[in-house]
Amino acid sequence: MLVTGCPPYVEADRYKATGPKVGWHGSQTEWRRFEGGVIAPGRFQAKWADEPLPWIDIHTRSVRVNVPIKNVLSLPVALWPDADDPEPVSSPAA
């Protein structure tokens, strides 16, 4: 088992939708050393306090360092040509 000193979880009250904030818990497990010496969680799960199961479960297969990203950054523009004219999004009232 790799001892990292990294946080095993994060918690916060977050807006889930309109209305009051809801408890949110994100767990980071299966820490390991990836390519290039990067220590990162192999698994991340996030769960709302008012739901029984996680709404997302991410399994990290690899982490790469010093990878050119110039072409990758242009991908969203190609997929969403109207991205420069987004519809306004309202934030929940504090």
ABEGO torsion letter per residue (X at the ends): XBBAGBBABBBBBBBABBEBBBBBBBBBBGBBBBBGGBBBBABBBBBBAABABBABBBBBABBBBGBBAAAAAAAAAAABAAAABBBBBBBBBX
